Each structure stands twice: as C-alpha cells, then as structure tokens.
Amino acid sequence: MDVQQIRNRVELIEQQRESLIKLLEQPNLGTLRIDVNQALEEIDELIEEFKRTFPDT
C-alpha cells in the first residue's frame, strides 16, 4: 500500500466520522454510547498520527 492509498483511506475515515457524531446525538443509545465514544477517540488518534507521520497532508 502506498502513501496515496493510505491518504485516501484516512480521508474516507474522516468523512465517515460525522456518522458517529450523529449517532451520539441519539437519546436511546444506551451502553452503545461507550463504544461510539471509543471509536471516535481511536479515529481521532489515527488521524493525528497520520498527520504527524505525513505532515504534508
């Protein structure tokens, strides 16, 4: 996998992150809220790490 493919996938993840945020707005999420929060944290860490590794993006 080359850098451009990784960049494309990270961009796709960034776009799909909004879906998790919308899911958090649901009042009946229950304990699933913990998993959604965890997923958002991990996505944010992934994006941060990607930007540190490839700062030209």
mmCIF file as Biopython writes it, N, C-alpha, C and O atoms, coordinates in Angstrom:
data_model
#
loop_
_atom_site.group_PDB
_atom_site.id
_atom_site.type_symbol
_atom_site.label_atom_id
_atom_site.label_alt_id
_atom_site.label_comp_id
_atom_site.label_asym_id
_atom_site.label_entity_id
_atom_site.label_seq_id
_atom_site.pdbx_PDB_ins_code
_atom_site.Cartn_x
_atom_site.Cartn_y
_atom_site.Cartn_z
_atom_site.occupancy
_atom_site.B_iso_or_equiv
_atom_site.auth_seq_id
_atom_site.auth_asym_id
_atom_site.pdbx_PDB_model_num
ATOM 1   N N  . MET A ? 1  ? 0.852   -1.166 0.000  1.0 0.0 1  A 1 
ATOM 2   C CA . MET A ? 1  ? 0.000   0.000  0.000  1.0 0.0 1  A 1 
ATOM 3   C C  . MET A ? 1  ? 0.902   1.235  0.000  1.0 0.0 1  A 1 
ATOM 4   O O  . MET A ? 1  ? 1.816   1.342  0.818  1.0 0.0 1  A 1 
ATOM 5   N N  . ASP A ? 2  ? 0.646   2.149  -0.905 1.0 0.0 2  A 1 
ATOM 6   C CA . ASP A ? 2  ? 1.475   3.343  -0.975 1.0 0.0 2  A 1 
ATOM 7   C C  . ASP A ? 2  ? 0.838   4.484  -0.173 1.0 0.0 2  A 1 
ATOM 8   O O  . ASP A ? 2  ? -0.280  4.354  0.327  1.0 0.0 2  A 1 
ATOM 9   N N  . VAL A ? 3  ? 1.553   5.586  -0.061 1.0 0.0 3  A 1 
ATOM 10  C CA . VAL A ? 3  ? 1.113   6.713  0.749  1.0 0.0 3  A 1 
ATOM 11  C C  . VAL A ? 3  ? -0.213  7.282  0.254  1.0 0.0 3  A 1 
ATOM 12  O O  . VAL A ? 3  ? -1.065  7.656  1.059  1.0 0.0 3  A 1 
ATOM 13  N N  . GLN A ? 4  ? -0.389  7.348  -1.034 1.0 0.0 4  A 1 
ATOM 14  C CA . GLN A ? 4  ? -1.634  7.907  -1.570 1.0 0.0 4  A 1 
ATOM 15  C C  . GLN A ? 4  ? -2.843  7.048  -1.192 1.0 0.0 4  A 1 
ATOM 16  O O  . GLN A ? 4  ? -3.909  7.578  -0.880 1.0 0.0 4  A 1 
ATOM 17  N N  . GLN A ? 5  ? -2.679  5.746  -1.219 1.0 0.0 5  A 1 
ATOM 18  C CA . GLN A ? 5  ? -3.780  4.861  -0.818 1.0 0.0 5  A 1 
ATOM 19  C C  . GLN A ? 5  ? -4.119  5.061  0.659  1.0 0.0 5  A 1 
ATOM 20  O O  . GLN A ? 5  ? -5.289  5.103  1.039  1.0 0.0 5  A 1 
ATOM 21  N N  . ILE A ? 6  ? -3.090  5.182  1.476  1.0 0.0 6  A 1 
ATOM 22  C CA . ILE A ? 6  ? -3.311  5.416  2.905  1.0 0.0 6  A 1 
ATOM 23  C C  . ILE A ? 6  ? -4.010  6.758  3.098  1.0 0.0 6  A 1 
ATOM 24  O O  . ILE A ? 6  ? -4.962  6.864  3.871  1.0 0.0 6  A 1 
ATOM 25  N N  . ARG A ? 7  ? -3.537  7.773  2.397  1.0 0.0 7  A 1 
ATOM 26  C CA . ARG A ? 7  ? -4.131  9.108  2.485  1.0 0.0 7  A 1 
ATOM 27  C C  . ARG A ? 7  ? -5.613  9.053  2.103  1.0 0.0 7  A 1 
ATOM 28  O O  . ARG A ? 7  ? -6.451  9.660  2.771  1.0 0.0 7  A 1 
ATOM 29  N N  . ASN A ? 8  ? -5.930  8.336  1.045  1.0 0.0 8  A 1 
ATOM 30  C CA . ASN A ? 8  ? -7.323  8.211  0.606  1.0 0.0 8  A 1 
ATOM 31  C C  . ASN A ? 8  ? -8.191  7.538  1.663  1.0 0.0 8  A 1 
ATOM 32  O O  . ASN A ? 8  ? -9.325  7.953  1.902  1.0 0.0 8  A 1 
ATOM 33  N N  . ARG A ? 9  ? -7.661  6.518  2.279  1.0 0.0 9  A 1 
ATOM 34  C CA . ARG A ? 9  ? -8.429  5.805  3.303  1.0 0.0 9  A 1 
ATOM 35  C C  . ARG A ? 9  ? -8.639  6.666  4.545  1.0 0.0 9  A 1 
ATOM 36  O O  . ARG A ? 9  ? -9.715  6.652  5.142  1.0 0.0 9  A 1 
ATOM 37  N N  . VAL A ? 10 ? -7.611  7.411  4.928  1.0 0.0 10 A 1 
ATOM 38  C CA . VAL A ? 10 ? -7.748  8.296  6.086  1.0 0.0 10 A 1 
ATOM 39  C C  . VAL A ? 10 ? -8.771  9.389  5.794  1.0 0.0 10 A 1 
ATOM 40  O O  . VAL A ? 10 ? -9.553  9.752  6.672  1.0 0.0 10 A 1 
ATOM 41  N N  . GLU A ? 11 ? -8.772  9.911  4.587  1.0 0.0 11 A 1 
ATOM 42  C CA . GLU A ? 11 ? -9.773  10.914 4.210  1.0 0.0 11 A 1 
ATOM 43  C C  . GLU A ? 11 ? -11.183 10.330 4.277  1.0 0.0 11 A 1 
ATOM 44  O O  . GLU A ? 11 ? -12.115 11.004 4.717  1.0 0.0 11 A 1 
ATOM 45  N N  . LEU A ? 12 ? -11.337 9.100  3.847  1.0 0.0 12 A 1 
ATOM 46  C CA . LEU A ? 12 ? -12.639 8.435  3.912  1.0 0.0 12 A 1 
ATOM 47  C C  . LEU A ? 12 ? -13.081 8.265  5.374  1.0 0.0 12 A 1 
ATOM 48  O O  . LEU A ? 12 ? -14.248 8.474  5.707  1.0 0.0 12 A 1 
ATOM 49  N N  . ILE A ? 13 ? -12.153 7.892  6.221  1.0 0.0 13 A 1 
ATOM 50  C CA . ILE A ? 13 ? -12.451 7.742  7.650  1.0 0.0 13 A 1 
ATOM 51  C C  . ILE A ? 13 ? -12.866 9.079  8.247  1.0 0.0 13 A 1 
ATOM 52  O O  . ILE A ? 13 ? -13.802 9.146  9.043  1.0 0.0 13 A 1 
ATOM 53  N N  . GLU A ? 14 ? -12.165 10.149 7.858  1.0 0.0 14 A 1 
ATOM 54  C CA . GLU A ? 14 ? -12.527 11.480 8.351  1.0 0.0 14 A 1 
ATOM 55  C C  . GLU A ? 14 ? -13.956 11.848 7.940  1.0 0.0 14 A 1 
ATOM 56  O O  . GLU A ? 14 ? -14.704 12.432 8.725  1.0 0.0 14 A 1 
ATOM 57  N N  . GLN A ? 15 ? -14.319 11.509 6.732  1.0 0.0 15 A 1 
ATOM 58  C CA . GLN A ? 15 ? -15.661 11.818 6.243  1.0 0.0 15 A 1 
ATOM 59  C C  . GLN A ? 15 ? -16.723 11.005 6.995  1.0 0.0 15 A 1 
ATOM 60  O O  . GLN A ? 15 ? -17.799 11.518 7.303  1.0 0.0 15 A 1 
ATOM 61  N N  . GLN A ? 16 ? -16.420 9.761  7.281  1.0 0.0 16 A 1 
ATOM 62  C CA . GLN A ? 16 ? -17.384 8.889  7.935  1.0 0.0 16 A 1 
ATOM 63  C C  . GLN A ? 16 ? -17.479 9.137  9.439  1.0 0.0 16 A 1 
ATOM 64  O O  . GLN A ? 16 ? -18.414 8.672  10.091 1.0 0.0 16 A 1 
ATOM 65  N N  . ARG A ? 17 ? -16.516 9.865  9.983  1.0 0.0 17 A 1 
ATOM 66  C CA . ARG A ? 17 ? -16.512 10.202 11.403 1.0 0.0 17 A 1 
ATOM 67  C C  . ARG A ? 17 ? -17.796 10.936 11.788 1.0 0.0 17 A 1 
ATOM 68  O O  . ARG A ? 17 ? -18.315 10.756 12.890 1.0 0.0 17 A 1 
ATOM 69  N N  . GLU A ? 18 ? -18.297 11.751 10.887 1.0 0.0 18 A 1 
ATOM 70  C CA . GLU A ? 18 ? -19.520 12.517 11.131 1.0 0.0 18 A 1 
ATOM 71  C C  . GLU A ? 18 ? -20.699 11.596 11.456 1.0 0.0 18 A 1 
ATOM 72  O O  . GLU A ? 18 ? -21.576 11.971 12.234 1.0 0.0 18 A 1 
ATOM 73  N N  . SER A ? 19 ? -20.728 10.413 10.876 1.0 0.0 19 A 1 
ATOM 74  C CA . SER A ? 19 ? -21.814 9.455  11.157 1.0 0.0 19 A 1 
ATOM 75  C C  . SER A ? 19 ? -21.817 9.044  12.621 1.0 0.0 19 A 1 
ATOM 76  O O  . SER A ? 19 ? -22.878 8.885  13.223 1.0 0.0 19 A 1 
ATOM 77  N N  . LEU A ? 20 ? -20.640 8.874  13.190 1.0 0.0 20 A 1 
ATOM 78  C CA . LEU A ? 20 ? -20.554 8.512  14.611 1.0 0.0 20 A 1 
ATOM 79  C C  . LEU A ? 20 ? -21.012 9.658  15.498 1.0 0.0 20 A 1 
ATOM 80  O O  . LEU A ? 20 ? -21.652 9.438  16.526 1.0 0.0 20 A 1 
ATOM 81  N N  . ILE A ? 21 ? -20.685 10.875 15.103 1.0 0.0 21 A 1 
ATOM 82  C CA . ILE A ? 21 ? -21.117 12.032 15.880 1.0 0.0 21 A 1 
ATOM 83  C C  . ILE A ? 21 ? -22.637 12.129 15.870 1.0 0.0 21 A 1 
ATOM 84  O O  . ILE A ? 21 ? -23.253 12.406 16.899 1.0 0.0 21 A 1 
ATOM 85  N N  . LYS A ? 22 ? -23.235 11.903 14.717 1.0 0.0 22 A 1 
ATOM 86  C CA . LYS A ? 22 ? -24.702 11.913 14.630 1.0 0.0 22 A 1 
ATOM 87  C C  . LYS A ? 22 ? -25.316 10.801 15.473 1.0 0.0 22 A 1 
ATOM 88  O O  . LYS A ? 22 ? -26.367 10.980 16.088 1.0 0.0 22 A 1 
ATOM 89  N N  . LEU A ? 23 ? -24.655 9.667  15.494 1.0 0.0 23 A 1 
ATOM 90  C CA . LEU A ? 23 ? -25.137 8.544  16.302 1.0 0.0 23 A 1 
ATOM 91  C C  . LEU A ? 23 ? -25.135 8.903  17.783 1.0 0.0 23 A 1 
ATOM 92  O O  . LEU A ? 23 ? -26.041 8.515  18.520 1.0 0.0 23 A 1 
ATOM 93  N N  . LEU A ? 24 ? -24.116 9.645  18.221 1.0 0.0 24 A 1 
ATOM 94  C CA . LEU A ? 24 ? -24.046 10.057 19.626 1.0 0.0 24 A 1 
ATOM 95  C C  . LEU A ? 24 ? -25.215 10.953 20.025 1.0 0.0 24 A 1 
ATOM 96  O O  . LEU A ? 24 ? -25.567 11.023 21.202 1.0 0.0 24 A 1 
ATOM 97  N N  . GLU A ? 25 ? -25.806 11.624 19.073 1.0 0.0 25 A 1 
ATOM 98  C CA . GLU A ? 25 ? -26.928 12.519 19.363 1.0 0.0 25 A 1 
ATOM 99  C C  . GLU A ? 25 ? -28.218 11.758 19.644 1.0 0.0 25 A 1 
ATOM 100 O O  . GLU A ? 25 ? -29.195 12.353 20.098 1.0 0.0 25 A 1 
ATOM 101 N N  . GLN A ? 26 ? -28.236 10.471 19.385 1.0 0.0 26 A 1 
ATOM 102 C CA . GLN A ? 26 ? -29.428 9.651  19.612 1.0 0.0 26 A 1 
ATOM 103 C C  . GLN A ? 26 ? -29.625 9.449  21.115 1.0 0.0 26 A 1 
ATOM 104 O O  . GLN A ? 26 ? -28.700 9.015  21.803 1.0 0.0 26 A 1 
ATOM 105 N N  . PRO A ? 27 ? -30.797 9.754  21.626 1.0 0.0 27 A 1 
ATOM 106 C CA . PRO A ? 27 ? -31.028 9.638  23.073 1.0 0.0 27 A 1 
ATOM 107 C C  . PRO A ? 27 ? -31.122 8.202  23.582 1.0 0.0 27 A 1 
ATOM 108 O O  . PRO A ? 27 ? -30.889 7.957  24.766 1.0 0.0 27 A 1 
ATOM 109 N N  . ASN A ? 28 ? -31.454 7.260  22.722 1.0 0.0 28 A 1 
ATOM 110 C CA . ASN A ? 28 ? -31.667 5.874  23.170 1.0 0.0 28 A 1 
ATOM 111 C C  . ASN A ? 28 ? -30.469 4.971  22.871 1.0 0.0 28 A 1 
ATOM 112 O O  . ASN A ? 28 ? -30.642 3.779  22.617 1.0 0.0 28 A 1 
ATOM 113 N N  . LEU A ? 29 ? -29.295 5.510  22.897 1.0 0.0 29 A 1 
ATOM 114 C CA . LEU A ? 29 ? -28.090 4.753  22.530 1.0 0.0 29 A 1 
ATOM 115 C C  . LEU A ? 29 ? -27.674 3.753  23.611 1.0 0.0 29 A 1 
ATOM 116 O O  . LEU A ? 29 ? -27.087 2.716  23.305 1.0 0.0 29 A 1 
ATOM 117 N N  . GLY A ? 30 ? -27.972 4.059  24.851 1.0 0.0 30 A 1 
ATOM 118 C CA . GLY A ? 30 ? -27.646 3.157  25.949 1.0 0.0 30 A 1 
ATOM 119 C C  . GLY A ? 30 ? -26.151 2.934  26.098 1.0 0.0 30 A 1 
ATOM 120 O O  . GLY A ? 30 ? -25.354 3.866  25.980 1.0 0.0 30 A 1 
ATOM 121 N N  . THR A ? 31 ? -25.781 1.680  26.361 1.0 0.0 31 A 1 
ATOM 122 C CA . THR A ? 31 ? -24.370 1.373  26.590 1.0 0.0 31 A 1 
ATOM 123 C C  . THR A ? 31 ? -23.544 1.407  25.304 1.0 0.0 31 A 1 
ATOM 124 O O  . THR A ? 31 ? -22.314 1.406  25.352 1.0 0.0 31 A 1 
ATOM 125 N N  . LEU A ? 32 ? -24.215 1.436  24.173 1.0 0.0 32 A 1 
ATOM 126 C CA . LEU A ? 32 ? -23.505 1.549  22.899 1.0 0.0 32 A 1 
ATOM 127 C C  . LEU A ? 32 ? -22.755 2.879  22.813 1.0 0.0 32 A 1 
ATOM 128 O O  . LEU A ? 32 ? -21.792 3.007  22.056 1.0 0.0 32 A 1 
ATOM 129 N N  . ARG A ? 33 ? -23.199 3.863  23.590 1.0 0.0 33 A 1 
ATOM 130 C CA . ARG A ? 33 ? -22.555 5.179  23.623 1.0 0.0 33 A 1 
ATOM 131 C C  . ARG A ? 33 ? -21.065 5.050  23.978 1.0 0.0 33 A 1 
ATOM 132 O O  . ARG A ? 33 ? -20.228 5.779  23.447 1.0 0.0 33 A 1 
ATOM 133 N N  . ILE A ? 34 ? -20.755 4.133  24.863 1.0 0.0 34 A 1 
ATOM 134 C CA . ILE A ? 34 ? -19.354 3.903  25.268 1.0 0.0 34 A 1 
ATOM 135 C C  . ILE A ? 34 ? -18.534 3.465  24.064 1.0 0.0 34 A 1 
ATOM 136 O O  . ILE A ? 34 ? -17.430 3.965  23.850 1.0 0.0 34 A 1 
ATOM 137 N N  . ASP A ? 35 ? -19.060 2.546  23.283 1.0 0.0 35 A 1 
ATOM 138 C CA . ASP A ? 35 ? -18.347 2.051  22.104 1.0 0.0 35 A 1 
ATOM 139 C C  . ASP A ? 35 ? -18.189 3.134  21.046 1.0 0.0 35 A 1 
ATOM 140 O O  . ASP A ? 35 ? -17.149 3.223  20.394 1.0 0.0 35 A 1 
ATOM 141 N N  . VAL A ? 36 ? -19.215 3.952  20.874 1.0 0.0 36 A 1 
ATOM 142 C CA . VAL A ? 36 ? -19.151 5.027  19.880 1.0 0.0 36 A 1 
ATOM 143 C C  . VAL A ? 36 ? -18.105 6.056  20.306 1.0 0.0 36 A 1 
ATOM 144 O O  . VAL A ? 36 ? -17.317 6.526  19.486 1.0 0.0 36 A 1 
ATOM 145 N N  . ASN A ? 37 ? -18.103 6.399  21.588 1.0 0.0 37 A 1 
ATOM 146 C CA . ASN A ? 37 ? -17.081 7.327  22.090 1.0 0.0 37 A 1 
ATOM 147 C C  . ASN A ? 37 ? -15.682 6.765  21.884 1.0 0.0 37 A 1 
ATOM 148 O O  . ASN A ? 37 ? -14.773 7.487  21.471 1.0 0.0 37 A 1 
ATOM 149 N N  . GLN A ? 38 ? -15.509 5.499  22.166 1.0 0.0 38 A 1 
ATOM 150 C CA . GLN A ? 38 ? -14.213 4.853  21.979 1.0 0.0 38 A 1 
ATOM 151 C C  . GLN A ? 38 ? -13.794 4.881  20.512 1.0 0.0 38 A 1 
ATOM 152 O O  . GLN A ? 38 ? -12.634 5.149  20.199 1.0 0.0 38 A 1 
ATOM 153 N N  . ALA A ? 39 ? -14.730 4.608  19.622 1.0 0.0 39 A 1 
ATOM 154 C CA . ALA A ? 39 ? -14.430 4.632  18.192 1.0 0.0 39 A 1 
ATOM 155 C C  . ALA A ? 39 ? -13.999 6.031  17.755 1.0 0.0 39 A 1 
ATOM 156 O O  . ALA A ? 39 ? -13.055 6.176  16.978 1.0 0.0 39 A 1 
ATOM 157 N N  . LEU A ? 40 ? -14.687 7.060  18.250 1.0 0.0 40 A 1 
ATOM 158 C CA . LEU A ? 40 ? -14.316 8.433  17.908 1.0 0.0 40 A 1 
ATOM 159 C C  . LEU A ? 40 ? -12.920 8.780  18.411 1.0 0.0 40 A 1 
ATOM 160 O O  . LEU A ? 40 ? -12.141 9.423  17.707 1.0 0.0 40 A 1 
ATOM 161 N N  . GLU A ? 41 ? -12.609 8.355  19.625 1.0 0.0 41 A 1 
ATOM 162 C CA . GLU A ? 41 ? -11.274 8.602  20.178 1.0 0.0 41 A 1 
ATOM 163 C C  . GLU A ? 41 ? -10.202 7.932  19.325 1.0 0.0 41 A 1 
ATOM 164 O O  . GLU A ? 41 ? -9.168  8.532  19.032 1.0 0.0 41 A 1 
ATOM 165 N N  . GLU A ? 42 ? -10.452 6.702  18.936 1.0 0.0 42 A 1 
ATOM 166 C CA . GLU A ? 42 ? -9.475  5.977  18.132 1.0 0.0 42 A 1 
ATOM 167 C C  . GLU A ? 42 ? -9.324  6.585  16.736 1.0 0.0 42 A 1 
ATOM 168 O O  . GLU A ? 42 ? -8.218  6.645  16.200 1.0 0.0 42 A 1 
ATOM 169 N N  . ILE A ? 43 ? -10.418 7.029  16.158 1.0 0.0 43 A 1 
ATOM 170 C CA . ILE A ? 43 ? -10.349 7.686  14.854 1.0 0.0 43 A 1 
ATOM 171 C C  . ILE A ? 43 ? -9.537  8.973  14.963 1.0 0.0 43 A 1 
ATOM 172 O O  . ILE A ? 43 ? -8.694  9.260  14.114 1.0 0.0 43 A 1 
ATOM 173 N N  . ASP A ? 44 ? -9.800  9.742  16.013 1.0 0.0 44 A 1 
ATOM 174 C CA . ASP A ? 44 ? -9.056  10.986 16.203 1.0 0.0 44 A 1 
ATOM 175 C C  . ASP A ? 44 ? -7.563  10.722 16.379 1.0 0.0 44 A 1 
ATOM 176 O O  . ASP A ? 44 ? -6.734  11.453 15.837 1.0 0.0 44 A 1 
ATOM 177 N N  . GLU A ? 45 ? -7.219  9.682  17.132 1.0 0.0 45 A 1 
ATOM 178 C CA . GLU A ? 45 ? -5.816  9.313  17.309 1.0 0.0 45 A 1 
ATOM 179 C C  . GLU A ? 45 ? -5.188  8.882  15.983 1.0 0.0 45 A 1 
ATOM 180 O O  . GLU A ? 45 ? -4.051  9.244  15.682 1.0 0.0 45 A 1 
ATOM 181 N N  . LEU A ? 46 ? -5.926  8.115  15.204 1.0 0.0 46 A 1 
ATOM 182 C CA . LEU A ? 46 ? -5.437  7.664  13.907 1.0 0.0 46 A 1 
ATOM 183 C C  . LEU A ? 46 ? -5.148  8.855  12.988 1.0 0.0 46 A 1 
ATOM 184 O O  . LEU A ? 46 ? -4.101  8.910  12.343 1.0 0.0 46 A 1 
ATOM 185 N N  . ILE A ? 47 ? -6.071  9.790  12.938 1.0 0.0 47 A 1 
ATOM 186 C CA . ILE A ? 47 ? -5.904  10.966 12.088 1.0 0.0 47 A 1 
ATOM 187 C C  . ILE A ? 47 ? -4.716  11.800 12.561 1.0 0.0 47 A 1 
ATOM 188 O O  . ILE A ? 47 ? -3.920  12.274 11.751 1.0 0.0 47 A 1 
ATOM 189 N N  . GLU A ? 48 ? -4.602  11.975 13.874 1.0 0.0 48 A 1 
ATOM 190 C CA . GLU A ? 48 ? -3.486  12.722 14.442 1.0 0.0 48 A 1 
ATOM 191 C C  . GLU A ? 48 ? -2.151  12.072 14.089 1.0 0.0 48 A 1 
ATOM 192 O O  . GLU A ? 48 ? -1.219  12.743 13.645 1.0 0.0 48 A 1 
ATOM 193 N N  . GLU A ? 49 ? -2.073  10.761 14.291 1.0 0.0 49 A 1 
ATOM 194 C CA . GLU A ? 49 ? -0.848  10.033 13.996 1.0 0.0 49 A 1 
ATOM 195 C C  . GLU A ? 49 ? -0.504  10.103 12.509 1.0 0.0 49 A 1 
ATOM 196 O O  . GLU A ? 49 ? 0.663   10.253 12.144 1.0 0.0 49 A 1 
ATOM 197 N N  . PHE A ? 50 ? -1.506  9.996  11.667 1.0 0.0 50 A 1 
ATOM 198 C CA . PHE A ? 50 ? -1.282  10.095 10.225 1.0 0.0 50 A 1 
ATOM 199 C C  . PHE A ? 50 ? -0.694  11.456 9.869  1.0 0.0 50 A 1 
ATOM 200 O O  . PHE A ? 50 ? 0.257   11.549 9.093  1.0 0.0 50 A 1 
ATOM 201 N N  . LYS A ? 51 ? -1.272  12.511 10.446 1.0 0.0 51 A 1 
ATOM 202 C CA . LYS A ? 51 ? -0.796  13.860 10.152 1.0 0.0 51 A 1 
ATOM 203 C C  . LYS A ? 51 ? 0.618   14.091 10.686 1.0 0.0 51 A 1 
ATOM 204 O O  . LYS A ? 51 ? 1.381   14.852 10.090 1.0 0.0 51 A 1 
ATOM 205 N N  . ARG A ? 52 ? 0.975   13.454 11.786 1.0 0.0 52 A 1 
ATOM 206 C CA . ARG A ? 52 ? 2.352   13.557 12.290 1.0 0.0 52 A 1 
ATOM 207 C C  . ARG A ? 52 ? 3.317   12.800 11.395 1.0 0.0 52 A 1 
ATOM 208 O O  . ARG A ? 52 ? 4.440   13.245 11.154 1.0 0.0 52 A 1 
ATOM 209 N N  . THR A ? 53 ? 2.870   11.654 10.905 1.0 0.0 53 A 1 
ATOM 210 C CA . THR A ? 53 ? 3.725   10.819 10.070 1.0 0.0 53 A 1 
ATOM 211 C C  . THR A ? 53 ? 3.889   11.395 8.673  1.0 0.0 53 A 1 
ATOM 212 O O  . THR A ? 53 ? 4.973   11.341 8.092  1.0 0.0 53 A 1 
ATOM 213 N N  . PHE A ? 54 ? 2.806   11.946 8.139  1.0 0.0 54 A 1 
ATOM 214 C CA . PHE A ? 54 ? 2.820   12.541 6.792  1.0 0.0 54 A 1 
ATOM 215 C C  . PHE A ? 54 ? 2.364   13.998 6.910  1.0 0.0 54 A 1 
ATOM 216 O O  . PHE A ? 54 ? 1.224   14.317 6.571  1.0 0.0 54 A 1 
ATOM 217 N N  . PRO A ? 55 ? 3.233   14.870 7.381  1.0 0.0 55 A 1 
ATOM 218 C CA . PRO A ? 55 ? 2.829   16.252 7.681  1.0 0.0 55 A 1 
ATOM 219 C C  . PRO A ? 55 ? 2.450   17.075 6.445  1.0 0.0 55 A 1 
ATOM 220 O O  . PRO A ? 55 ? 1.875   18.154 6.591  1.0 0.0 55 A 1 
ATOM 221 N N  . ASP A ? 56 ? 2.746   16.614 5.274  1.0 0.0 56 A 1 
ATOM 222 C CA . ASP A ? 56 ? 2.454   17.380 4.057  1.0 0.0 56 A 1 
ATOM 223 C C  . ASP A ? 56 ? 1.016   17.257 3.589  1.0 0.0 56 A 1 
ATOM 224 O O  . ASP A ? 56 ? 0.687   17.716 2.495  1.0 0.0 56 A 1 
ATOM 225 N N  . THR A ? 57 ? 0.132   16.636 4.407  1.0 0.0 57 A 1 
ATOM 226 C CA . THR A ? 57 ? -1.263  16.472 4.002  1.0 0.0 57 A 1 
ATOM 227 C C  . THR A ? 57 ? -2.135  17.490 4.664  1.0 0.0 57 A 1 
ATOM 228 O O  . THR A ? 57 ? -3.346  17.504 4.441  1.0 0.0 57 A 1 
#
